[in-house]
Amino acid sequence: MHIFMKKFLLFCYAVATLQGFSGCSPSQPKEDYGWLKNAIDTSVQQLEETVADVGDSVLLPRSIWTGYDMDFLCSQLQREPVTFKDSLRMKPVKDALGSRRYCSSIYDWTSGFFPGNLWYAYQLTGIEDLKKDAVKFTNYLYPLKDYKGTHDIGFMVNCSYGNAHRLSPADTIRQILVQTADNLCGRFDSNIGCIRSWDFGKWNFPVIIDNMMNLDLLFYVNHLTNDSKYKEVALRHAETTMKNHFRNDHSSYHVVSYNSDGSVEMKCTHQGKNDDSSWARGQAWGVYGYTSCYRESKDAAFLQQAQNIAALIMERVKTDDAIPLWDYDAPNTPETPRDASAASITASALIELSTLVEDGQVYFDYAEKLLKSLSSDAYLAKVGTNQGFILMHSTGSLPNGSEIDTPINYADYYYLEALVRYMQVKGIDYKSL
């Protein structure tokens, strides 16, 4: 071969090498995000249709009305009716079954989730009309800034006004958040070391595992004000809850009630199969809450707690698609309801947890599996169905005969939040899908 030709071929080889053999080697396949785009598009269309349907009626969608069958409840709880019948909610009238259920008032503990859904849909897509709708429904909740009657003001205000401030900051919103955080701190008892949950029932000072979710409001206001009292209350509450709510296997009671001196009055699981069972959504609240606490404090004890709960969730799930039964101790039968809300909360928590530890891929992979399952036809509603809700098959409180195998607004909320977090970790946006 002519020496010039040899040099030319060597030159071509070098260029090809530098370019990664782009002309002759197959490129890496692009990740398929079709499921993700469909999930977002479906969610947006469901929300838009619901907003149009509700109009200016000042109603906040919560779920779909469901009834219950006593024999079915007995089979799920594996108890006699006498042990739970007094706690059953009143059945809706027959004509209401299958219709959209709205929050009873803005003081319903779930009132902040629908505005929050609109905020997350806006964040996912940048559609300005969604922002306008989010502002409209958020402003319905303005009187909550003066409400002191429940720990759930953390949910109610942070999911609505908290997202509003994060995505469209304003001094007026800041004032609402600070005032609400002060009201939440007003429910803290320093002798007990916890924020009181409920002002009703047989308990002296009830604290429920759900209360871990309200701490995010205190963390957010701590950053807004640089006042450490909010963070101190939140972390003290988390420490006390970690000490008293969890069993040796890292599963959680739903309710722990305290005597005035800080000793434990009683422990029970109000919304689970029995007092010693592992209620699925309760475990989800726990892993989410302790992940947030570690993010804010970098206290290794909170990280270990989050990882312990995550391990329990991943080990005890009985379903192929990872969407848990409503209680991890519920009968493993085809008719046992699942809880998409627990899956959504867990997915969101595990995505964040994956970013806080070196070996986080196992958490991200599990969260991705949950999201893909939730985004499948088995759980993601078709546009125009499901009374406008995004996800199907959540369970609110089976022992109370309430919201069994139905869509619920907080399932949608944490699903959308998980999608936001997923896209942030992946470094993708809606326009690139």
TAFEN-V397497 format. One record per pair of residues at least 24 apart in sequence whose ideal C-beta (glycine too) atoms are under 10 Angstrom apart, sorted by the first residue. I is the first residue (numbers start at 0). GAP is how many residues later the second one is. Records with the same first field share a line. If there is no record, write none. Layout:
I = GAP ; GAP
//
This chain:
30 = 395 ; 397
32 = 389 ; 390 ; 393 ; 395 ; 399 ; 400
33 = 341 ; 399
34 = 336 ; 337 ; 339 ; 340 ; 341 ; 345 ; 398
35 = 88 ; 335 ; 336 ; 339 ; 383 ; 386 ; 387 ; 390 ; 392 ; 394 ; 397
36 = 393 ; 395 ; 396
37 = 337 ; 338 ; 342 ; 395
38 = 85 ; 332 ; 333 ; 335 ; 336 ; 337 ; 341 ; 351 ; 352 ; 376 ; 377 ; 380 ; 383 ; 394
39 = 81 ; 84 ; 85 ; 335 ; 376 ; 379 ; 380 ; 383 ; 390 ; 393
40 = 83 ; 84 ; 342 ; 389 ; 392
41 = 333 ; 338 ; 339 ; 340 ; 341 ; 348
42 = 74 ; 77 ; 78 ; 81 ; 82 ; 332 ; 337 ; 338 ; 340 ; 346 ; 347 ; 348 ; 369 ; 372 ; 373 ; 376
43 = 74 ; 77 ; 78 ; 80 ; 81 ; 83 ; 85 ; 86 ; 339 ; 346 ; 372 ; 386
44 = 76 ; 337 ; 338 ; 339 ; 343 ; 345
45 = 71 ; 75 ; 334 ; 335 ; 336 ; 337 ; 338 ; 339 ; 340 ; 341 ; 342 ; 343 ; 344 ; 345 ; 361 ; 366
46 = 67 ; 70 ; 71 ; 73 ; 74 ; 75 ; 80 ; 83 ; 86 ; 87 ; 341 ; 342 ; 343 ; 365 ; 369
47 = 70 ; 73 ; 79 ; 81 ; 82 ; 85 ; 335 ; 340
48 = 334 ; 335 ; 338 ; 339
49 = 50 ; 64 ; 67 ; 68 ; 83 ; 337 ; 338 ; 339 ; 340
50 = 63 ; 67 ; 78 ; 79 ; 81 ; 82 ; 83 ; 85 ; 86 ; 337
51 = 81 ; 336
52 = 47 ; 334 ; 335
53 = 46 ; 48 ; 60 ; 79 ; 83 ; 334
55 = 80
56 = 45
57 = 44 ; 47 ; 48 ; 78 ; 79 ; 82
58 = 41 ; 43 ; 44 ; 55 ; 78 ; 81
59 = 42 ; 43 ; 44 ; 45 ; 46 ; 48 ; 50 ; 51 ; 52 ; 53 ; 54 ; 55 ; 77 ; 80 ; 81 ; 100 ; 349
60 = 39 ; 40 ; 41 ; 42 ; 49 ; 52 ; 53 ; 56 ; 76 ; 326 ; 327 ; 328 ; 346 ; 347 ; 348 ; 351
61 = 38 ; 39 ; 40 ; 41 ; 42 ; 46 ; 47 ; 48 ; 49 ; 51 ; 52 ; 327 ; 334 ; 341 ; 344 ; 345 ; 346 ; 347 ; 348
62 = 37 ; 38 ; 39 ; 40 ; 47 ; 324 ; 326 ; 331 ; 333 ; 339 ; 340 ; 343 ; 344 ; 345 ; 346 ; 347 ; 348
63 = 32 ; 33 ; 34 ; 35 ; 36 ; 37 ; 322 ; 323 ; 324 ; 325 ; 328 ; 330 ; 339 ; 341 ; 342 ; 343 ; 344
64 = 26 ; 27 ; 28 ; 29 ; 30 ; 31 ; 32 ; 33 ; 34 ; 35 ; 36 ; 37 ; 322 ; 338 ; 341
65 = 25 ; 26 ; 30 ; 31 ; 32 ; 35 ; 329 ; 330 ; 335 ; 336 ; 337 ; 338 ; 339 ; 340
66 = 24 ; 25 ; 26 ; 27 ; 29 ; 30 ; 31 ; 334 ; 337
67 = 330 ; 332 ; 333 ; 334 ; 335 ; 336
68 = 332 ; 335
69 = 331
71 = 263 ; 264 ; 265 ; 326 ; 329 ; 332
72 = 325 ; 326 ; 327 ; 328 ; 331
74 = 255 ; 256 ; 258 ; 260 ; 261
75 = 197 ; 249 ; 250 ; 251 ; 254 ; 255 ; 257 ; 259 ; 260 ; 261 ; 319 ; 322 ; 323 ; 328
76 = 195 ; 196 ; 197 ; 200 ; 250 ; 253 ; 254 ; 321 ; 322
77 = 195 ; 196 ; 199 ; 251 ; 252 ; 253
78 = 194 ; 195 ; 320
82 = 191 ; 316
83 = 190 ; 314 ; 315 ; 316 ; 317
84 = 316
86 = 183 ; 184 ; 310 ; 312 ; 313 ; 314 ; 315
87 = 309 ; 311 ; 312 ; 313 ; 314
88 = 307 ; 308 ; 311 ; 312 ; 313 ; 314
89 = 311 ; 312
90 = 310 ; 311
91 = 310
97 = 289 ; 308
98 = 288
99 = 286 ; 287 ; 288 ; 289 ; 307
100 = 286 ; 302 ; 305 ; 306 ; 307 ; 308
101 = 307
102 = 37 ; 53 ; 306
104 = 38
105 = 34 ; 35 ; 36 ; 37 ; 38 ; 41 ; 50 ; 54
106 = 34 ; 36 ; 37 ; 40 ; 42 ; 43 ; 45 ; 46 ; 49
107 = 44 ; 48 ; 301
108 = 41 ; 42 ; 43 ; 44 ; 45 ; 46 ; 47 ; 101 ; 301
109 = 42 ; 45 ; 46 ; 49 ; 286 ; 293 ; 298 ; 299 ; 300 ; 303
110 = 26 ; 29 ; 30 ; 33 ; 41 ; 44 ; 45 ; 46 ; 48 ; 49 ; 298
111 = 25 ; 26 ; 29 ; 32 ; 40 ; 41 ; 42 ; 43 ; 44 ; 45 ; 46 ; 47 ; 48 ; 49 ; 50 ; 51 ; 297 ; 298 ; 301
112 = 42 ; 43 ; 46 ; 47 ; 295 ; 296 ; 297 ; 298 ; 299 ; 300 ; 301 ; 303
113 = 24 ; 26 ; 45 ; 46 ; 274 ; 275 ; 295 ; 296 ; 298 ; 299
114 = 24 ; 25 ; 26 ; 41 ; 44 ; 45 ; 46 ; 48 ; 49 ; 294 ; 298
115 = 39 ; 40 ; 42 ; 43 ; 44 ; 45 ; 46 ; 47 ; 48 ; 293 ; 294 ; 296 ; 297 ; 298 ; 300 ; 301
116 = 42 ; 43 ; 46 ; 272 ; 273 ; 292 ; 293 ; 295 ; 296 ; 297 ; 298 ; 299 ; 300
117 = 42 ; 45 ; 46 ; 298
118 = 40 ; 41 ; 42 ; 43 ; 44 ; 45 ; 47 ; 48 ; 49 ; 294 ; 297 ; 298 ; 301
119 = 39 ; 43 ; 47 ; 292 ; 293 ; 294 ; 295 ; 296 ; 297 ; 298 ; 299 ; 300
120 = 269 ; 291 ; 295 ; 298 ; 299
121 = 41 ; 45 ; 46
122 = 40 ; 43 ; 44 ; 293 ; 294 ; 296 ; 297 ; 300 ; 301 ; 307
123 = 292 ; 295 ; 296 ; 299 ; 305 ; 306
124 = 304 ; 305 ; 306
125 = 303 ; 304 ; 305
126 = 303
130 = 33 ; 36 ; 37
133 = 26 ; 29 ; 30 ; 33 ; 34
134 = 29 ; 33
137 = 24 ; 25 ; 26 ; 30 ; 35 ; 38
138 = 25
140 = 35
141 = 30 ; 34
143 = 32 ; 35 ; 36 ; 39
144 = 30 ; 31 ; 32 ; 33 ; 34 ; 35 ; 37 ; 38
145 = 30 ; 33 ; 34 ; 37
146 = 33 ; 36
147 = 32 ; 34 ; 35 ; 36 ; 38 ; 39 ; 51
148 = 34 ; 38 ; 49 ; 50 ; 51
149 = 33 ; 34 ; 37 ; 46 ; 47 ; 48 ; 49 ; 50 ; 64
150 = 32 ; 33 ; 36 ; 37 ; 43 ; 44 ; 45 ; 46 ; 47 ; 48 ; 55 ; 56 ; 57 ; 59 ; 60 ; 62 ; 63 ; 64 ; 86
151 = 32 ; 45 ; 46 ; 56 ; 58 ; 59 ; 61 ; 62
152 = 27 ; 28 ; 30 ; 31 ; 34 ; 61 ; 64
153 = 26 ; 27 ; 29 ; 30 ; 33 ; 41 ; 56 ; 57 ; 58 ; 59 ; 60 ; 61 ; 62 ; 63 ; 64 ; 66 ; 80
154 = 55 ; 56 ; 58 ; 59 ; 61 ; 62 ; 255 ; 258
155 = 24 ; 58 ; 61
156 = 24 ; 26 ; 27 ; 57 ; 60
157 = 26 ; 55 ; 56 ; 57 ; 58 ; 59 ; 60 ; 61 ; 62 ; 63
158 = 54 ; 57 ; 58 ; 250 ; 251 ; 254 ; 255 ; 258
160 = 56
161 = 54 ; 55 ; 58 ; 59
162 = 250 ; 254
164 = 55 ; 56 ; 59
165 = 54
168 = 55
172 = 51
173 = 47 ; 50 ; 51
176 = 40 ; 43 ; 44 ; 47 ; 48
177 = 42 ; 43 ; 46 ; 47 ; 49 ; 52
178 = 42
179 = 37 ; 38 ; 41
180 = 33 ; 36 ; 37 ; 38 ; 39 ; 40 ; 41 ; 43 ; 44 ; 46 ; 48 ; 49 ; 52 ; 53
181 = 36 ; 39 ; 45 ; 47 ; 48
183 = 27 ; 30 ; 31 ; 33 ; 34 ; 37 ; 46 ; 49 ; 50 ; 53
184 = 32 ; 33 ; 36 ; 44 ; 45 ; 47 ; 48 ; 49
185 = 47
186 = 24 ; 27 ; 46 ; 50
187 = 30 ; 41 ; 44 ; 45 ; 46 ; 48 ; 49
188 = 48 ; 51 ; 69 ; 71 ; 73
189 = 43 ; 46 ; 72
190 = 67 ; 68 ; 69 ; 70 ; 71
191 = 44 ; 45 ; 48 ; 52 ; 65 ; 66 ; 67 ; 68 ; 69 ; 70 ; 71 ; 72
192 = 40 ; 43 ; 44 ; 45 ; 46 ; 47 ; 48 ; 50 ; 51 ; 65 ; 69
193 = 39 ; 42 ; 43 ; 44 ; 45 ; 46 ; 47 ; 50 ; 51 ; 62 ; 64 ; 68
194 = 38 ; 39 ; 41 ; 42 ; 45 ; 46
195 = 61 ; 62
196 = 58 ; 59 ; 60
197 = 57 ; 59 ; 72
200 = 54 ; 56 ; 69
201 = 55 ; 63 ; 64 ; 66
202 = 52 ; 53 ; 54 ; 55 ; 62 ; 63 ; 65 ; 67
203 = 53 ; 54 ; 55 ; 56 ; 61 ; 62
204 = 51 ; 52 ; 53 ; 54 ; 55 ; 57 ; 60
205 = 48 ; 49 ; 50 ; 51 ; 52 ; 59 ; 60 ; 62 ; 64
206 = 30 ; 33 ; 34 ; 37 ; 38 ; 46 ; 48 ; 49 ; 50 ; 51
207 = 33 ; 37 ; 44 ; 45 ; 46 ; 47 ; 48 ; 49 ; 61 ; 62 ; 63 ; 74 ; 77
208 = 32 ; 36 ; 37 ; 43 ; 44 ; 45 ; 46 ; 47 ; 60 ; 62 ; 70 ; 72 ; 73 ; 74 ; 75 ; 76 ; 77 ; 80
209 = 44 ; 45 ; 61 ; 71 ; 72 ; 74 ; 75 ; 76 ; 79
210 = 26 ; 27 ; 30 ; 34 ; 74 ; 78
211 = 25 ; 26 ; 29 ; 30 ; 33 ; 40 ; 70 ; 73 ; 74 ; 75 ; 76 ; 77 ; 78 ; 79 ; 80 ; 81
212 = 71 ; 72 ; 73 ; 75 ; 76 ; 79 ; 132 ; 197 ; 201
213 = 75
214 = 26 ; 73 ; 74 ; 75 ; 77 ; 78 ; 81
215 = 72 ; 73 ; 76 ; 77 ; 79 ; 80
217 = 78
218 = 73 ; 74 ; 76 ; 77 ; 78
219 = 76
221 = 74
222 = 73
230 = 62 ; 65 ; 66
233 = 55 ; 58 ; 59 ; 62 ; 63
234 = 58 ; 61 ; 62 ; 64 ; 67
236 = 52 ; 56
237 = 51 ; 52 ; 54 ; 55 ; 56 ; 58 ; 59 ; 61 ; 63 ; 64 ; 67
238 = 54 ; 58 ; 60 ; 62 ; 63 ; 66
240 = 45 ; 48 ; 49 ; 52 ; 64
241 = 44 ; 47 ; 48 ; 51 ; 59 ; 60 ; 62 ; 63
244 = 37 ; 41
245 = 40 ; 44 ; 59 ; 62 ; 63 ; 66
246 = 29 ; 31 ; 65
248 = 29 ; 59 ; 62 ; 63 ; 66 ; 67
249 = 28 ; 33 ; 36 ; 37 ; 54 ; 55 ; 57 ; 58 ; 59 ; 60 ; 61 ; 62 ; 63
250 = 25 ; 26 ; 27 ; 28 ; 31 ; 32 ; 35 ; 57 ; 58 ; 61 ; 62 ; 65 ; 77 ; 78
251 = 26 ; 27 ; 30 ; 31 ; 32 ; 33 ; 34 ; 35 ; 57 ; 60
252 = 24 ; 25 ; 26 ; 29
253 = 24 ; 25 ; 27 ; 28 ; 31
254 = 27
268 = 58 ; 60 ; 130
269 = 127 ; 129 ; 130
270 = 55 ; 56 ; 124 ; 125 ; 126 ; 127 ; 128 ; 129 ; 131
271 = 54 ; 55 ; 56 ; 57 ; 58 ; 125 ; 126 ; 127
272 = 52 ; 53 ; 54 ; 55 ; 56 ; 57 ; 58 ; 125 ; 126
273 = 53 ; 55 ; 125
275 = 53
276 = 50 ; 51 ; 52 ; 53
277 = 34 ; 35 ; 38 ; 46 ; 49 ; 50 ; 51 ; 52
278 = 45 ; 47 ; 48 ; 49 ; 50 ; 51 ; 60 ; 63 ; 116 ; 118 ; 119 ; 120
279 = 33 ; 36 ; 37 ; 43 ; 44 ; 45 ; 46 ; 47 ; 48 ; 49 ; 50 ; 58 ; 59 ; 61 ; 62 ; 63 ; 65 ; 66 ; 115
280 = 43 ; 45 ; 46 ; 58 ; 60 ; 61 ; 62 ; 63 ; 64 ; 65 ; 113 ; 114 ; 115 ; 116 ; 127 ; 129 ; 130
281 = 27 ; 45 ; 46 ; 60
282 = 26 ; 27 ; 29 ; 30 ; 33 ; 41 ; 44 ; 45 ; 59 ; 62 ; 63
283 = 25 ; 29 ; 40 ; 55 ; 57 ; 58 ; 59 ; 60 ; 61 ; 62 ; 63 ; 64 ; 65 ; 66 ; 130
284 = 24 ; 57 ; 60 ; 61 ; 64
285 = 24 ; 26 ; 27 ; 59 ; 60 ; 63
286 = 24 ; 25 ; 26 ; 58 ; 59 ; 61 ; 62 ; 63 ; 65 ; 66 ; 76
287 = 57 ; 58 ; 59 ; 60 ; 61 ; 62 ; 64 ; 65 ; 126 ; 129
288 = 56 ; 60
289 = 59 ; 63
290 = 57 ; 58 ; 59 ; 60 ; 61 ; 62 ; 63 ; 64 ; 65 ; 66 ; 72
291 = 57 ; 60 ; 61
293 = 58 ; 59 ; 62 ; 63
294 = 57 ; 58 ; 60 ; 61
297 = 58
302 = 50 ; 53 ; 54
305 = 43 ; 44 ; 46 ; 47 ; 50 ; 51 ; 57
306 = 46 ; 49 ; 50 ; 52 ; 55 ; 56
308 = 37 ; 40 ; 44
309 = 36 ; 39 ; 40 ; 43 ; 44 ; 52 ; 53 ; 56 ; 57
310 = 51
312 = 29 ; 30 ; 33 ; 36 ; 37 ; 53 ; 57
313 = 32 ; 36 ; 48 ; 49 ; 52 ; 55
316 = 25 ; 26 ; 29 ; 49 ; 53
318 = 24 ; 54
319 = 53
320 = 48 ; 49 ; 51 ; 52 ; 53 ; 55 ; 57 ; 58
321 = 24 ; 25 ; 44 ; 45 ; 47 ; 48 ; 49 ; 50 ; 51 ; 52
322 = 46 ; 47 ; 50 ; 51 ; 53 ; 55 ; 56 ; 68 ; 70 ; 71
323 = 46 ; 71
324 = 70
325 = 67 ; 68 ; 69 ; 70 ; 71 ; 72 ; 73 ; 78 ; 79
326 = 68 ; 71 ; 72
329 = 65 ; 68
334 = 70
335 = 59 ; 62 ; 69
336 = 56 ; 57 ; 58 ; 61 ; 67 ; 68 ; 69
337 = 35 ; 40 ; 41 ; 54 ; 55 ; 56 ; 57 ; 67
338 = 54 ; 55 ; 56 ; 57 ; 59 ; 65 ; 66 ; 69 ; 72
339 = 30 ; 33 ; 34 ; 38 ; 39 ; 40 ; 50 ; 51 ; 52 ; 53 ; 54 ; 55 ; 65 ; 66 ; 67 ; 68 ; 71 ; 72 ; 74 ; 75
340 = 50 ; 52 ; 53 ; 54 ; 55 ; 62 ; 66 ; 67 ; 68 ; 69 ; 70 ; 71 ; 72 ; 73 ; 74
341 = 28 ; 52 ; 53 ; 69 ; 72
342 = 24 ; 26 ; 27 ; 28 ; 30 ; 31 ; 36 ; 48 ; 50 ; 51 ; 68 ; 71 ; 72 ; 75
343 = 26 ; 27 ; 30 ; 35 ; 46 ; 47 ; 50 ; 64 ; 66 ; 67 ; 68 ; 69 ; 70 ; 71 ; 72 ; 73 ; 74 ; 75
344 = 25 ; 65 ; 66 ; 68 ; 69 ; 70 ; 72 ; 73
345 = 24 ; 68 ; 72
346 = 24 ; 25 ; 26 ; 27 ; 67 ; 68 ; 70 ; 71 ; 72 ; 74 ; 75
347 = 65 ; 66 ; 67 ; 68 ; 69 ; 70 ; 71 ; 72 ; 73 ; 74
348 = 65 ; 68 ; 69 ; 72
349 = 68 ; 71
350 = 66 ; 67 ; 68 ; 69 ; 70 ; 71 ; 72 ; 73 ; 74 ; 75
351 = 65 ; 66 ; 69 ; 72 ; 73
353 = 67 ; 71
354 = 66 ; 69 ; 70
359 = 65
363 = 57 ; 58 ; 61 ; 62
366 = 51 ; 54 ; 55 ; 58
367 = 50 ; 54 ; 57 ; 58
369 = 45 ; 48
370 = 44 ; 47 ; 48 ; 50 ; 51
373 = 37 ; 40 ; 41 ; 44 ; 45
374 = 40 ; 44
378 = 28 ; 32 ; 36
379 = 35
380 = 26 ; 31
387 = 24
389 = 25 ; 26
390 = 24 ; 25
//
